Amino acid sequence: MRPDADLRPGLRRTLIGLVLIWSLGPMLWQLYSSFRTPAALLAGGAGLGSGWTLAHYVAVLQGDPPFWRYLLNSTVVGSLSTLLTLILAIPCAYALSRRGGLLRLLVGGGLLAAAVFPYVLLFLALLQVARNFGLANNLLALCLPYAGLSLPLAVLLLQAAFAELPVELEENAVLEGFSLGQRLRWILLPLMAPAIVSTALLVFLFSWNEFPIALTWLSRSELLTLAPAMARIAGSSVFSVPFGAFAAATVLGSVPLLALLLLFQRQIVAGLTQGAIKG
């Protein structure tokens, strides 16, 4: 008998519905708030037939600078940070996966400690680095701490994926005369595509959502990434909270991430489950 055979279909549907409400509720509320006037939001559920507006989206998109500039900045920083992280992480992960014994254990332990270390404790040190080397107000320079902070976790994830590949693949390729670069390019990396996509998405999400470093490294409005720009929108008025504008900015900032998830959902699922069944 299956473990869930005693659960009635109605109960299962109820549980699924509760999970969906729990997961989608905040996003749906932000979407709802972005189309409501301030008076309608304060009135709560009263007057649902009126009080709808697009003014919040117009105000956000026509701001100074316009909101799309923040999205572009975050896309540039996230893409370059992800690319730099993968360029460094893939060879490191490959080398670590082909090593054994105490060295692999020590390096893996060090990477794990670095991956779980709260990076906010490095906040003052990174700020001093930005001051000493003149890295403030530079989107390209912002990619350096993002890639450094993402590198330990990326190496661990890719190393586990490399370890799942049969060594016999490389041995046969060596017999065929393939160099190390050719083995990576034509054999290993295509098989690693799901793991690489999943790792890249995690790095991109971190760069997209990171706040403390971006807040202190960037002071010019036209260079702000999404997170500090959202903070400015939320605190743009001393006497009132712009709920509608903030909700509209939240919805617009979520659209690129949702598009990425939908575009690469198969690779993400495959990468997350890679190595779950072995033998």
N, C-alpha and C positions, 0 to 999 in steps of 0.2 A: 504494500500500500504506500502511495506517495505521502510524504510528510504533511502536505497541505490538503490531503483528501478530505479531512474533517471540517475544513473551512468552507462555509457556504459561499456561493458566488456573490451574494449580496454583501457579505462582510468584506470580501476581498475588494469589491468595487468601492466600498466605503473607505477602506484603508488607503486605496490608491487615490481616491478623491482628496482625503485629508493630506496626503503627502504632496499632491499637486498644489493644493491651497497653501500649504506651508511654504512650498518652494517658489510658487509664482505669485503669491499674495503681495509681497513688497513691490515687485516689478509692475504688477497690474495697478497697484495704488499710485505709483509714480506716474504711470501712463495716464490714469484718470486725473490726477492732480494737475498734470501739465496742460490739460484742456479746460480747466475750470477757472473762473474768475476768482479773485481773492474773496469777494463777498460770498460766492457760492461755496468756497472751501470752508469759510467760517460758519456757514449755515449748516454744514454737515450734509445729511441726506435729504434735507428739505429742498424743494425746487429743483429736482433732477432734470426737469424738462427745460430749464433755462440756465443761464450762466455759463454756457460753453463759449470758448474763445480760442483763437490761434495767436493771440497777442504775445503770449510768452515765447513761442517759437520765433516770432518775428523780432522780438526784442533781443533774444539771444543771438540769432543769426545776423542781425544788423548792428551788433554792438561794436565797440571800438577797443581792441580789434574784434572782428567777427569770430563767432565760435568755431567756424571751420578751420581757422588758423591754429587753434589749440589742438584740434583733432589731427591736423597735418603734423604739428610738432611732435605729438605723442606717437604718431605712426612712424615718423623718421627715427626718433630715439628708440622706439621699440624694435624696429626692423634692424637697425644697425647694431643694437645691443645683442639681439638674437643671433645675427650673423657672426659677430665677433666671438660670442660665447661658443657657438658650434665649431668655429674654426679652431679654437683652442681646446675644446672639450673632446672632440672626436679622436684626435691622435692620442690624447692623454688616456681616454677610456680604452682605446685599443691596446695601448702599451700595458695598462694596468690589468686588463683581462688576460693577457698572455703571460703575466707574471704569477708566481705562486709563492707559497710559504710565508715567512714572517714579513717580508717587504710588502707584499700585497695587503696583509693584515694591518700593518702600521699605516700605510698610505690610505687605505680605506677608512680606518678609524679616524685619521686626521681629517679626511674629507667629510666624514659624517659629522664630526664635531663642528667643522666650519659651516656645514649646511644648516645645522640647527642653532647656530649662534645667533642671538638677537642683534641684528645689524644696527639697530638704533643706538647701541652702545658705542658704535664707531662714528656717531654723528659728528661730534666735535673734532675728531681726528680728520675726517673727510672734509669738514669745513676749513680746517687749517691748511690742508693740502690744496684746496681750491684757491685760497688766498695766496699761498706761497708761489704757486705755479701759474697764477692768472687764468684759472679755468672757469671763472664765473661767467655767466651769460654766454655759454657756448654749448650748443646742443650736441656737437660731436664729443666734447669733453665729458658730457654727462653720461655717455655710453660706457666710459671706462669703469666707474664704480658699479654701474649696473651689471656689466659683464663679469667683473670680479666677484660680486656678491652672488651671481647666479651660477658661476662656474663649478663650485663643489657639488651642488645637487645635479647639475647637468652631467658631470663626469660619472657620478654614481649611477644615474639612470642608464646612461649609454654603456657603461662598463658591464652592467647586468645584462643588457641586451647583447653585447658582443660575446659574453660568456655563454649565452644560449646557442650560438652558432656552432655547428660541428667543426672541429679542428680539421677533419678530413677534407673539407672544402678547400682550405688553404693549402694543405699538403698536395692535393691533386693539381691545384693551380701552380704551385712551385714546380712540380714535375713538367707542367706545360710551358714553363719558362716565364711566368708572370712575375713582374717585379712587385714590391710592396705597394707602390702607388697604383699599379694596375689591379692588384687584388682588391684594394679598397674601392677603387672606382667602379669596377665591373662586376664584382662578386659580393663583397661584404656590405657596402653602403646601400645597394638596392634592396637587400634583405633586411636592412636596418631602417628602411623608410618609415614604418609606423612608429618606431621608438624615437626617431629623429623628429618627426612631426610633433609627437606628444611633448618631447622635451622643449622644442622650439616654442610651442604654444605656452608652456609654463613660464619660460623666460620672457616671452612677449607680454604676458599678463602681468608679471611682476614689474616690468618696465613701464607698462601702461598705467598701472595703479600706484606706483611708488610716489610718496608725498614728501617726507622730510628732506631728502637730499635735493629734490627738484625745487622745493620751496626756498632753500637757502642758496643754491647755486644759481638760480635764475631770478632776476629782479625786473627785467624789462618785460613789459606786458606782451609784446609781440612774440616773445620767445617762450612763454609759459607753456608747460604741458598741461594735460587735462586735469590732473589732481589739484595742483595749486590754483588753476583757473577756476575750478569748481568752488574752492574755498573762498576766492574773491567774490564770486557771485553770491554765495551764502552770506557773506559779511559785508555786502555792498551798501547796506542801509543800517544806520544806528537805531532807528526808531521802529523798524518793522523787518520781518523776515520774508524775503521774496520766495515763498513756497512754490509758486507757479513757475517762475523762471528757473529755479533750482531743479524742479522736477523735469522741465523741458530739456535742460542741459544734461540731466541724468539719462533721459531717454536717448538723446542724440549721441551721448558718449557710449551707450551700450550697443548701438546698432553695428559698428564695425566688429565688435567682439562676437556678437551673435552670428554675423555673417561668416566669420572665421570658423566658428564651431560647426555651423551647418555645412560649410565647404569641406572641412577636413574631419567630419565626424567618424567616418569609417576608419581612417588612419589613427585617430585618437583612441577609439575603442580597441583596435588591434594592438596599438602600442601599450595600452594599459594592461591588456590581458596577455601580452607576450610572455611566454615562459610559465603561464599558469598551469598548463598541462604538459607534462614532460614524460618521455618514455613511450 
